[in-house]
Amino acid sequence: MLTILEFIFQYIGLIISFVFALIILSGRREARATLAWLLVVIFFPYIGAIFYIFFGNYRLKRIVERKIRDSKRIHVTQYHSYLPEYEQNKFGKIVEKITGLEPFLCSEMELLPSAIEKYSKLFQDINNAKNYILLEYYVFRQDDVGKFLIKLLTKKAREGVKVFLIYDGIGAIGLTLKKTLNPLIEAGGKCAPFLSPLSFKTFSRVNFRNHRKIAIIDGEVCYTGGINIGNEYVGDLFNEQKWYDAHIRFRGNGVRFVEEIFAEDWYFITNEDITELFDTREIKGGDTTVHIIPSGPDQESPYIYDTLFTVFNQAEQSIEIITPYLVPDAPIMESLKNAAKRGVLVKLILPGKNNHPMVAAAGRSYYEELLAAGVKIYEMKDIMLHAKIIKVDNNWVTVGSANLDIRSFRLNFELNVVIYSSDFSYQATQLFNYYLNMSKEINYEYVINRPYRVRIFEGICRTLSPVL
């Protein structure tokens, strides 16, 4: 028999479930996300309501308004140009129409296939910096790699180089908790967390993360891609258990646009305009045309998502995808399945060992549909693959921070670069084949014969994927 307190507790729970169900149903979400949130608030009303308050507000109205206002204040003169190779690529104009962004001419575009290569070049460029260093990272560990970088930045700050560091409030929360940055700050470096959960003003926005990985030195060279700052990317002394990831490094006018993106993020966090540091003169020359696509909940449209969806539907020969997390929505799923059905060679390479088991399980729940449509799926053997590279029709490649999942498409602040270059496409193909050689192909028979308990778990994770 229920006590009075138990009755009151259950009665209030029913009211909470009813109220939040109405709020969720009044929102503009895709059906699967709506269902996931409904299940959470109905079966766990108290916990579900708290989670929804902090993680369920997809619109970010105040942040949107402020970011748009900031972008109007921060503007660096840009110089758009491109080569014949871009004009001959049908996807170039498609990306222009979707994003409203013109292309840039860059030089020395280089695919860095490992963290060792990225760190060695980045640390050398930082050591040679004369004027300023801009860094923006989702994860910044306080391990050997992180401490070495902070020590190097502190050294440059003491030399008079201006250092600006944006780190995500969740992904790099340890930087704030352990005060690792104190030496850098004391040397004159400036550091700011993005939407810190430790701040009362931004605590209710912790679901919106800055997933970008950006490094700019003196406005001359830019790094971006999937590699954060941490030991996991380099492994131990015997190079075991390392993550496989990739990055790009380039020069040219495209660097100026990434600077503008950084300046907007910095102003949003600190109210400080740092564009007076930037050199706005045109950089002559370049051998590679690129599109640089920022995306996030502050944008009028999810530009990276819209670009990928359209390019997948326009593909004629091949779609090759490297991603650590596969949680697509229905339109992306249909675009991949339809491409395979019309004869396009569609390949997916995913990690065989994942740092987020529930997200991995959700991803595997899509295998049966994709394989039945003719998509080829590969998993790297017992390896955490963290690279985000997509190549379409052998002449369109994008590298960046965005995963093929709902969080990257709708919730995170991301940055991808689209490269229109046969030389770079060849580099991407070489890396793709390297990963394939370390992977096993997943066949349809294996997927449909998985244990029933595994399929149930994957189905649960898939249903809850919008809130993971």
NORUR-V374361 format. One record per pair of residues at least 6 apart in sequence whose ideal C-beta (glycine too) atoms are under 8 Angstrom apart, sorted by the first residue. I is the first residue (numbers start at 1). J is the second residue. D is the distance in Angstrom with one decimal. If there is no record, write none. Layout:
I/J/D  I/J/D
This chain:
2/10/7.4  13/45/4.1  13/46/6.4  14/45/7.4  16/41/7.2  16/45/4.3  16/46/6.7  16/49/5.1  17/41/5.4  17/42/5.1  17/45/4.4  17/48/7.7  20/41/4.4  20/45/7.5  20/48/6.9  20/49/5.4  20/52/5.9  21/38/5.9  21/41/6.1  21/42/6.8  23/52/7.7  24/34/6.0  24/37/4.8  24/38/5.8  24/41/6.9  24/52/7.2  24/56/7.3  25/34/6.9  25/38/7.7  27/34/7.2  27/58/7.2  29/37/7.7  29/58/6.7  29/466/7.7  30/329/5.8  30/330/7.1  30/466/7.9  32/329/7.2  32/330/7.5  32/463/7.4  32/465/7.6  32/466/6.0  33/406/7.4  33/466/3.7  33/467/7.8  35/463/6.8  36/463/5.8  36/464/5.3  36/465/7.2  36/466/4.5  36/467/5.1  37/48/7.7  37/52/6.2  37/56/5.9  37/466/7.3  37/467/6.4  39/463/6.9  39/464/7.5  40/47/7.8  40/48/4.0  40/51/6.4  40/52/7.3  40/464/7.7  40/467/6.2  41/48/3.7  41/49/6.1  41/52/6.2  42/48/7.5  51/467/7.1  53/204/6.5  54/203/7.4  54/204/5.7  54/206/5.7  54/207/6.4  55/206/7.3  55/207/4.0  55/467/6.6  56/207/7.5  56/467/7.7  57/204/7.5  57/205/7.6  57/207/7.4  58/297/7.0  58/410/6.5  58/411/7.3  59/297/7.6  60/205/6.8  60/208/5.9  60/297/4.5  60/298/6.8  63/205/6.6  63/208/7.0  63/268/7.9  63/297/6.9  63/298/5.9  64/297/6.9  64/298/5.1  66/268/6.4  67/264/7.0  67/268/5.7  67/296/7.9  67/298/3.6  68/298/6.9  70/264/5.3  70/267/4.9  70/268/5.2  71/264/5.4  73/267/6.9  73/273/6.8  74/260/6.4  74/263/4.7  74/264/5.0  74/267/5.6  74/273/6.4  74/275/5.8  75/260/6.9  75/275/7.7  76/256/5.6  76/257/7.6  76/259/6.2  76/260/4.6  76/263/7.2  76/275/5.8  76/278/5.6  76/280/5.7  77/256/7.8  77/280/4.3  78/102/7.9  78/104/7.4  78/253/6.8  78/256/6.1  78/257/5.9  78/260/7.6  79/104/7.6  79/105/7.9  79/253/4.8  79/256/7.6  79/282/4.3  79/283/7.3  80/102/3.9  80/103/6.2  80/104/6.2  80/253/7.6  81/103/7.6  81/104/7.2  81/105/4.3  81/253/7.3  81/286/7.3  81/289/7.8  82/92/7.5  82/103/4.6  82/104/8.0  82/105/6.2  82/289/4.0  82/420/7.6  83/105/7.0  83/286/7.9  83/287/7.3  83/288/7.6  83/289/5.2  83/420/7.9  85/289/6.6  85/395/7.9  85/420/5.8  85/421/6.5  85/422/6.8  86/92/5.0  86/103/6.0  86/289/3.8  86/420/4.5  89/395/5.7  89/396/6.5  89/420/5.0  90/314/7.1  91/311/5.7  91/314/6.9  91/392/7.1  91/393/7.8  91/396/4.7  91/418/7.8  91/420/7.8  92/103/6.6  92/289/7.5  92/291/7.5  92/420/6.0  94/307/7.8  94/310/5.7  94/311/6.9  94/314/6.6  95/101/7.4  95/291/5.0  95/293/7.5  95/307/5.6  95/311/7.9  95/418/6.0  96/102/6.5  96/103/7.4  96/291/7.6  98/301/8.0  98/303/6.5  98/306/4.9  98/307/5.4  98/310/6.1  99/291/7.1  99/293/5.7  99/303/4.7  99/306/7.7  99/307/6.7  101/291/6.0  101/292/7.2  101/293/6.7  103/289/4.9  103/290/6.3  103/291/5.4  103/420/7.5  104/252/6.6  104/253/4.7  104/254/3.8  104/256/8.0  104/257/6.2  104/289/7.3  104/290/5.5  104/291/7.7  104/292/6.5  105/252/5.8  105/253/5.9  105/254/7.6  105/285/7.6  105/286/3.5  105/288/7.3  105/289/6.0  106/250/4.6  106/251/6.4  106/252/3.5  106/253/6.9  106/254/4.4  106/255/7.6  106/286/5.3  106/287/8.0  106/288/5.0  106/289/7.6  106/290/5.3  107/250/7.0  107/251/4.9  107/252/4.7  107/285/6.3  107/286/4.4  107/287/5.6  107/288/6.7  108/249/7.3  108/250/6.0  108/251/4.9  108/252/7.8  109/248/6.7  109/249/7.9  109/250/4.5  109/287/7.7  109/288/4.3  109/290/7.3  109/419/6.2  109/421/6.5  109/424/5.6  110/248/6.6  110/249/4.8  110/250/6.9  110/427/7.9  111/246/6.4  111/247/7.9  111/248/5.8  111/399/7.1  111/424/6.5  111/427/4.3  111/428/6.3  111/431/6.5  112/118/4.6  112/121/7.0  112/223/7.9  112/225/7.3  112/227/7.8  112/246/6.4  112/247/4.4  112/248/6.6  112/249/5.9  113/246/5.5  113/431/5.1  113/434/7.3  114/233/8.0  114/244/7.5  114/245/7.4  114/246/7.6  115/227/5.1  115/233/3.4  115/234/5.3  115/242/7.6  115/243/7.5  115/245/6.1  115/247/7.8  116/234/6.0  118/223/6.7  118/225/7.7  118/227/5.2  118/247/4.5  118/249/7.5  119/145/6.7  119/233/7.9  119/234/7.2  121/223/7.9  121/249/6.1  122/215/5.8  122/223/5.7  122/249/8.0  123/148/7.6  123/149/7.2  123/152/6.1  125/215/7.9  125/217/4.6  125/221/5.6  126/133/5.9  126/149/7.8  126/152/5.7  126/153/7.0  126/156/6.4  126/215/7.8  126/217/6.1  127/152/6.5  127/156/7.5  128/217/7.6  129/156/5.7  129/161/5.1  129/217/5.0  129/218/5.7  130/161/6.8  130/218/5.8  131/161/6.6  131/162/6.9  131/218/4.9  131/219/7.6  131/277/7.1  132/161/6.4  132/162/4.2  132/163/7.3  132/164/7.1  132/217/7.9  132/218/6.4  132/219/7.6  132/277/5.2  133/153/6.7  133/156/6.4  133/161/6.2  133/162/7.3  133/163/4.9  133/164/7.0  133/215/7.6  133/216/7.4  133/217/5.7  133/218/7.8  134/164/5.1  134/214/6.9  134/215/7.1  134/216/4.2  134/217/7.9  134/259/6.8  134/262/4.9  135/153/7.7  135/163/7.7  135/164/7.0  135/165/4.7  135/166/7.1  135/214/7.0  135/215/5.3  135/216/8.0  136/165/7.6  136/166/4.2  136/167/7.7  136/210/7.1  136/212/5.3  136/213/7.2  136/214/4.1  136/215/7.7  136/262/5.8  136/265/6.5  137/165/7.9  137/166/7.5  137/167/5.6  137/168/7.1  137/171/7.6  137/172/6.6  137/212/7.8  137/213/5.5  137/214/7.7  137/228/5.5  137/229/5.5  138/167/7.9  138/168/4.6  138/171/4.1  138/172/7.1  138/209/6.7  138/210/6.3  138/211/4.8  138/212/6.8  138/213/6.4  138/228/5.8  138/401/7.4  139/168/7.3  139/171/4.5  139/172/5.8  139/228/3.6  139/229/6.6  139/230/5.8  140/146/5.7  140/165/8.0  140/167/4.8  140/171/7.6  140/172/4.0  140/175/5.8  140/228/6.8  140/229/4.6  140/230/7.5  141/172/7.8  141/174/7.4  141/228/7.7  141/229/6.1  141/230/3.7  141/231/6.5  141/232/7.8  142/174/5.4  142/175/6.9  142/178/5.9  142/180/4.8  143/230/6.0  143/231/4.3  144/231/5.6  145/229/5.8  145/230/5.7  145/231/5.4  145/233/7.4  145/234/6.7  146/180/7.4  146/229/5.2  146/230/6.5  147/180/7.5  149/229/6.0  150/180/6.4  150/181/6.7  150/183/7.0  150/184/5.6  151/183/7.7  153/163/5.1  153/165/7.2  153/184/5.4  153/189/5.9  154/183/4.9  154/184/4.7  154/187/4.8  154/189/6.8  156/163/6.2  157/163/4.8  157/184/6.2  157/187/3.9  157/188/4.6  157/189/4.3  158/187/4.8  158/188/7.4  162/188/7.7  162/190/7.8  162/277/6.5  163/184/6.8  163/188/7.4  163/189/3.8  163/190/6.7  164/189/7.6  164/190/5.2  164/191/7.9  164/262/7.6  164/266/6.3  164/274/6.6  165/181/7.4  165/184/7.4  165/189/6.7  165/190/7.2  165/191/4.5  165/192/7.3  166/191/7.9  166/192/5.6  166/193/7.9  166/194/5.7  166/210/6.9  166/262/7.3  166/265/5.8  166/266/6.4  166/269/6.7  167/175/5.4  167/191/7.1  167/192/7.8  167/193/5.9  167/194/7.0  168/193/7.2  168/194/5.1  168/195/7.7  168/209/5.5  168/210/4.7  168/211/7.4  169/176/7.5  169/193/4.3  169/194/5.5  169/195/5.0  169/196/3.6  169/197/5.7  169/198/7.3  169/199/7.7  169/202/7.1  169/206/7.3  169/209/7.9  170/195/7.9  170/197/6.2  170/206/6.2  170/209/5.8  171/209/6.4  171/210/7.9  171/211/7.7  171/228/7.6  172/193/7.4  173/193/7.9  173/196/7.7  173/197/7.0  173/198/7.6  174/180/7.0  175/181/5.5  175/191/7.5  175/193/7.4  176/193/5.7  176/196/6.5  176/198/6.2  177/198/8.0  181/189/7.6  181/191/4.8  184/191/6.5  185/191/6.0  190/270/7.8  192/266/7.0  192/269/4.5  192/270/5.4  193/199/7.9  193/269/7.6  194/209/7.6  194/210/4.0  194/265/7.0  194/269/6.1  194/413/7.8  195/202/4.4  195/205/5.2  195/206/6.6  195/208/6.2  195/209/7.3  195/210/7.2  196/202/5.9  197/203/5.6  197/206/4.7  207/411/6.1  208/296/7.8  208/297/5.5  208/411/5.8  208/412/7.3  208/413/7.4  209/407/8.0  209/411/7.0  209/412/5.2  209/413/7.1  210/265/6.9  210/412/7.3  210/413/4.6  211/401/5.0  211/402/7.5  211/408/6.6  211/412/3.9  211/413/6.2  211/414/5.3  212/224/7.4  212/261/7.9  212/265/7.7  212/401/5.3  212/413/5.9  212/414/6.3  212/415/4.6  213/223/7.7  213/224/5.9  213/225/6.1  213/226/6.7  213/227/6.3  213/228/6.0  213/247/7.5  213/401/5.4  213/415/7.8  214/222/7.3  214/223/7.1  214/224/5.4  214/258/6.1  214/261/7.5  214/262/5.9  214/415/6.6  215/222/7.1  215/223/4.1  215/224/7.6  216/222/5.1  216/223/7.7  216/255/6.3  216/258/6.2  216/259/5.8  216/262/6.6  219/255/6.1  219/256/6.8  219/259/6.1  219/278/5.7  219/279/5.1  220/251/6.0  220/255/6.7  221/249/6.6  221/250/7.4  221/251/5.4  221/255/6.8  222/249/7.2  222/250/5.8  222/251/7.5  222/254/7.0  222/255/4.3  222/258/5.1  223/247/5.9  223/248/7.2  223/249/5.2  224/247/6.9  224/248/6.2  224/258/6.8  224/399/7.7  224/400/6.4  224/401/7.1  224/415/5.8  224/417/6.3  225/245/7.4  225/246/5.8  225/247/3.3  225/248/5.3  225/387/7.8  225/388/7.4  225/399/5.5  225/400/6.4  225/401/7.0  226/245/4.8  226/246/6.1  226/247/6.7  226/324/8.0  226/386/5.4  226/387/5.3  226/388/4.9  226/399/7.9  226/400/7.5  226/401/6.2  227/233/5.7  227/245/4.7  227/246/7.3  227/247/4.7  227/386/7.6  232/241/7.9  232/242/6.9  232/243/5.0  232/384/7.7  233/242/6.4  233/243/5.1  233/245/5.9  233/386/7.8  234/242/5.8  235/241/5.6  235/242/3.0  236/242/7.9  243/384/4.6  243/385/7.5  243/386/4.9  244/380/6.9  244/383/5.9  244/384/7.1  244/385/4.9  244/386/6.7  244/387/6.4  244/435/7.1  245/385/7.7  245/386/4.2  245/387/5.0  246/322/7.9  246/387/4.2  246/388/7.9  246/389/6.1  246/399/6.6  246/431/6.4  247/399/7.7  248/399/5.1  248/417/6.2  248/419/7.7  250/288/7.3  250/290/7.5  250/417/7.8  251/283/7.5  252/283/5.4  252/285/7.8  252/286/4.6  252/288/7.8  253/282/6.7  253/283/5.1  253/286/7.2  254/290/5.3  254/292/5.5  254/417/7.5  255/283/7.8  256/278/7.0  256/280/7.2  256/283/7.6  257/292/5.1  258/292/6.2  258/415/7.3  259/275/7.9  259/278/5.5  260/275/7.6  261/292/7.8  261/294/5.1  261/415/6.6  263/273/7.2  263/274/5.6  263/275/5.1  263/278/7.6  265/413/7.4  266/272/6.4  266/274/5.8  267/273/5.8  267/274/7.7  287/421/7.8  288/419/6.3  288/420/7.3  288/421/4.7  288/423/7.8  288/424/6.6  289/419/8.0  289/420/4.6  289/421/7.3  290/417/5.5  290/418/6.2  290/419/5.3  290/420/6.9  291/417/7.2  291/418/4.1  291/420/7.9  292/415/7.3  292/416/7.9  292/417/5.4  292/418/7.8  293/303/5.3  293/304/5.6  293/307/6.3  293/398/7.9  293/400/7.7  293/415/7.2  293/416/5.0  293/417/7.4  293/418/6.6  294/303/7.3  294/413/7.5  294/414/7.3  294/415/5.4  295/302/5.8  295/303/4.8  295/304/4.1  295/305/7.2  295/402/6.8  295/409/7.8  295/413/7.5  295/414/4.8  295/415/7.5  295/416/7.3  296/412/6.6  296/413/3.7  296/414/6.4  297/410/7.0  297/411/6.3  297/413/7.5  298/413/7.4  302/409/5.3  302/410/6.2  304/400/7.5  304/402/5.0  304/408/7.3  304/409/6.9  304/414/5.9  304/416/5.3  305/332/7.7  305/409/4.1  305/410/7.6  307/398/7.7  307/416/8.0  307/418/7.4  308/332/7.1  308/390/6.9  308/398/7.8  308/404/7.8  309/331/5.8  309/332/6.1  309/335/5.7  311/392/5.3  311/396/6.6  312/319/6.0  312/332/7.2  312/335/4.0  312/336/6.1  312/339/5.8  312/392/7.4  313/335/5.1  313/338/7.3  313/339/7.3  315/339/5.4  315/344/5.0  315/392/5.1  315/393/5.8  316/344/6.7  316/393/5.8  317/344/6.5  317/345/6.9  317/393/4.7  317/394/6.4  318/344/6.3  318/345/4.4  318/346/7.4  318/347/7.5  318/391/7.4  318/392/7.0  318/393/6.2  318/394/6.6  319/336/7.0  319/339/5.7  319/344/6.0  319/345/7.4  319/346/4.7  319/347/7.3  319/390/7.4  319/391/7.8  319/392/5.4  320/346/8.0  320/347/4.9  320/349/7.9  320/390/7.0  320/391/4.5  320/392/7.6  320/432/5.6  321/346/7.8  321/347/6.9  321/348/5.0  321/349/7.1  321/389/7.8  321/390/5.1  321/404/6.4  322/349/4.8  322/385/6.9  322/387/4.9  322/388/6.8  322/389/4.4  322/390/7.3  322/432/6.7  322/435/6.5  323/348/7.3  323/349/7.9  323/350/6.5  323/387/7.9  323/388/5.8  323/390/7.9  323/403/5.4  323/404/4.2  323/405/7.8  324/350/7.1  324/351/5.5  324/354/7.0  324/384/7.3  324/385/5.7  324/386/4.8  324/387/7.4  324/388/7.3  324/403/6.1  325/354/7.7  325/356/6.8  325/359/5.1  325/360/7.6  325/363/6.3  325/403/4.5  325/404/6.9  325/405/4.6  325/407/8.0  325/408/8.0  326/348/7.0  326/350/6.0  326/362/8.0  326/363/3.6  326/366/6.2  326/404/5.5  326/405/6.8  327/359/6.4  327/362/5.4  327/363/6.1  327/404/7.5  327/405/3.8  327/406/5.3  327/407/7.5  327/462/8.0  327/465/4.7  327/468/7.7  328/336/7.4  328/366/6.8  328/404/6.0  328/405/7.2  328/406/7.8  329/406/6.1  329/409/7.4  332/404/7.2  333/366/6.7  333/369/6.8  333/370/7.6  336/346/5.7  336/370/6.5  336/373/7.5  336/375/6.0  337/369/6.7  337/370/6.5  337/373/3.8  337/375/6.9  338/373/7.8  339/346/5.4  340/346/4.5  340/370/7.7  340/373/4.7  340/374/3.7  340/375/4.8  341/373/5.6  341/374/6.3  345/376/7.5  346/370/8.0  346/374/7.2  346/375/4.5  346/376/6.7  347/375/7.6  347/376/4.8  347/377/7.8  347/378/6.9  347/432/8.0  348/370/7.3  348/375/6.5  348/376/7.1  348/377/4.9  348/378/6.8  349/378/4.8  349/379/7.7  349/380/6.8  349/385/6.8  349/432/7.1  349/435/5.2  349/436/6.7  349/439/6.0  350/363/6.7  350/377/7.1  350/378/7.2  350/379/5.4  350/380/7.4  350/385/6.7  351/360/7.4  351/379/6.8  351/380/5.6  351/383/6.1  351/384/5.0  351/385/4.0  351/386/7.5  352/379/4.1  352/380/5.0  352/381/5.2  352/382/5.3  352/383/5.8  352/385/8.0  352/439/7.6  352/440/7.4  353/380/7.9  353/382/5.0  353/383/5.9  353/384/5.2  354/360/3.6  354/384/6.5  355/384/5.8  356/468/7.7  358/461/4.8  358/464/7.7  358/468/5.8  359/405/7.3  359/461/7.4  359/465/7.2  359/468/5.7  361/457/5.8  361/458/4.7  361/461/4.2  361/462/7.9  362/458/6.8  362/461/4.0  362/462/4.6  362/464/7.6  362/465/4.3  362/468/6.9  364/447/7.9  364/458/5.4  365/455/7.8  365/458/4.0  365/459/5.9  365/461/6.8  365/462/4.1  366/462/7.5  367/377/5.9  367/442/6.2  367/447/4.8  368/444/7.4  368/447/5.1  368/448/6.3  370/377/6.3  371/377/6.3  371/442/7.1  371/443/7.4  371/444/4.5  371/447/6.1  372/444/6.7  376/441/6.7  377/441/7.2  377/442/4.4  378/435/7.8  378/436/6.2  378/439/3.9  378/440/6.7  378/441/5.4  378/442/6.8  379/439/5.9  379/440/6.0  379/442/6.1  380/435/6.2  380/438/5.3  380/439/4.8  381/438/6.1  381/439/6.6  381/440/5.9  383/438/6.6  385/435/6.9  387/431/7.8  387/435/7.9  388/399/6.9  388/400/5.9  388/401/6.6  388/402/6.0  388/403/5.8  388/404/7.8  388/416/7.8  389/397/6.9  389/398/7.3  389/399/5.3  389/428/6.0  389/431/7.1  389/432/7.4  390/397/7.1  390/398/5.1  391/397/4.8  391/425/6.5  391/428/5.1  391/429/7.0  391/432/6.8  394/422/8.0  394/425/5.8  394/429/7.6  395/420/7.0  395/422/6.3  395/425/5.8  396/418/6.9  396/420/6.8  396/425/7.8  397/418/7.2  397/419/4.9  397/421/7.7  397/424/5.9  397/425/5.4  397/428/4.8  398/416/5.1  398/417/6.7  398/418/4.7  398/419/7.3  399/416/7.0  399/417/5.8  399/419/7.1  399/428/7.7  400/414/6.5  400/415/5.6  400/416/3.0  400/417/5.8  401/408/7.6  401/412/7.8  401/414/4.9  401/415/5.5  401/416/6.9  402/408/4.2  402/409/7.4  402/412/7.5  402/414/4.2  402/415/7.9  402/416/5.4  405/465/7.8  406/465/6.6  406/466/5.7  407/468/7.8  408/414/5.6  419/425/7.7  461/468/7.3
